């Protein structure tokens, strides 16, 4: 029996999220099914994060124990042969028996893609939110520069477990322009439930002139009460299909 660390990429469009749910197609459910074929009992996986329904991933990380008598490269090949077309395992290796992809993670990185265009583009809009008129990228970038730091981000999300705190440390928050495509990159030690999408939606309001930078900063300074209205509350979460979990970093990764 050995513990394996696997990097998982998936198109989240057809999934009800990562975590297994009875009666729903999920990323975890499909991976568990593939591993069961390879001799593992059908039991929960250890995961670095639990993405929402419709969210994509290029660098999700899971861990599992398996009695596998062949090299890790053959296990990776077998998994990719058994997984559906919208899930892949681009990397796999043996790990220490106590490795946990969530608790040992140093930071997580997400990207949210936006297309600033007046007309639909079906080939790109599967993975990006189209908005028009084009938002003010400079205004969004200036507001995003206030995000890094350790603070209570309760205005932008909820804790993943009842009773746990909403303090997180954001390490990076940048808007990048690539012609008519905009990308919001954010890294943190961990994220709250729907935190990235809610921050993105609120920044898009800043870029659209519907919220001031000062109002955005007020949310950072003092988490909003659910009773507050208007600019005293964050925007609704941006749609899931524009979000992608890009990578999770661990000690010794060498990146």
JOQUI-V595860 format. One record per helix or strand of 3 or more residues. SS is the DSSP state (helix for helix, strand for strand). FROM is the first residue (numbers start at 1). LEN is the number of residues. If there is no record, write none. Layout:
ss | from | len
SS | FROM | LEN
SS | FROM | LEN
This chain:
ss | from | len
strand | 2 | 9
helix | 12 | 3
helix | 27 | 11
strand | 56 | 11
helix | 72 | 11
strand | 87 | 9
strand | 105 | 12
strand | 129 | 3
helix | 137 | 8
strand | 149 | 4
helix | 154 | 3
strand | 167 | 12
strand | 181 | 8
helix | 195 | 13
helix | 213 | 9
helix | 230 | 3
helix | 240 | 3
strand | 243 | 8
